[in-house]
Amino acid sequence: MAMQAREIEAMIKEALPDAKVEIRDLAGDGDHYSAIVVSEAFRGLTRVKQHQLVYNALQGKMGGQLHALALQTSAPTS
């Protein structure tokens, strides 16, 4: 069962309330998405730690309901 982009966005925003999230369905199949996530929670963290925060927000759905998620994460500028 595929995930909807709005469901992915909602889960990320629940875990990172200040996050600005942009989700795109890359293949039109509900299984392959890209996400740009900007959150103050990422400030000072390595890229790996930032991605772990997002994957944790998805509560184990990666690899199951969500097959692929290309991530770009960053802290806000200015």
C-alpha positions as CSV (number, residue, x, y, z in Angstrom):
1,M,0.0,0.0,0.0
2,A,1.5,3.3,-1.1
3,M,1.7,6.5,1.0
4,Q,0.3,9.8,-0.1
5,A,2.6,12.9,-0.2
6,R,0.4,14.7,2.3
7,E,0.7,11.8,4.8
8,I,4.5,11.9,4.6
9,E,4.4,15.7,5.1
10,A,2.1,15.4,8.1
11,M,4.3,12.8,9.8
12,I,7.4,15.0,9.3
13,K,5.7,18.1,10.6
14,E,4.4,16.2,13.6
15,A,7.9,15.3,14.6
16,L,9.5,18.6,13.5
17,P,6.7,21.2,13.9
18,D,8.7,24.1,12.5
19,A,9.7,22.2,9.4
20,K,9.1,23.5,5.9
21,V,8.4,20.4,3.8
22,E,8.2,20.0,0.1
23,I,7.3,16.5,-1.2
24,R,7.3,15.4,-4.8
25,D,6.2,12.1,-6.2
26,L,9.0,11.1,-8.6
27,A,7.4,8.2,-10.4
28,G,3.7,8.8,-10.0
29,D,3.4,5.5,-8.1
30,G,3.2,6.7,-4.5
31,D,6.3,4.7,-3.7
32,H,9.2,7.0,-4.9
33,Y,9.3,10.5,-3.4
34,S,11.8,13.3,-2.9
35,A,11.6,15.6,0.1
36,I,13.1,18.9,0.9
37,V,12.9,19.5,4.7
38,V,14.2,22.7,6.4
39,S,14.1,22.8,10.2
40,E,15.9,24.6,13.0
41,A,16.2,21.1,14.6
42,F,18.9,20.3,12.0
43,R,21.2,23.2,13.0
44,G,24.6,21.8,14.0
45,L,23.8,18.3,13.1
46,T,25.5,16.2,10.4
47,R,23.6,15.4,7.3
48,V,23.3,11.8,8.5
49,K,21.8,12.9,11.8
50,Q,19.4,15.2,10.0
51,H,18.2,12.4,7.7
52,Q,17.8,10.1,10.8
53,L,15.4,12.6,12.3
54,V,13.3,12.5,9.2
55,Y,13.4,8.7,8.9
56,N,12.4,8.5,12.6
57,A,9.5,10.8,11.9
58,L,8.2,8.2,9.3
59,Q,7.8,5.6,12.1
60,G,9.2,2.6,10.3
61,K,7.3,3.1,7.0
62,M,10.6,3.4,5.0
63,G,11.2,0.2,3.1
64,G,7.5,-0.9,3.6
65,Q,4.8,1.5,2.6
66,L,7.4,4.0,1.4
67,H,9.9,2.4,-1.0
68,A,12.2,5.4,-1.7
69,L,12.7,8.9,-0.3
70,A,15.4,11.1,-1.7
71,L,16.1,13.6,1.1
72,Q,17.5,17.1,1.1
73,T,17.7,18.6,4.6
74,S,19.0,21.8,6.0
75,A,18.6,24.4,8.8
76,P,17.0,27.7,7.8
77,T,19.2,30.4,6.5
78,S,19.0,33.8,8.3
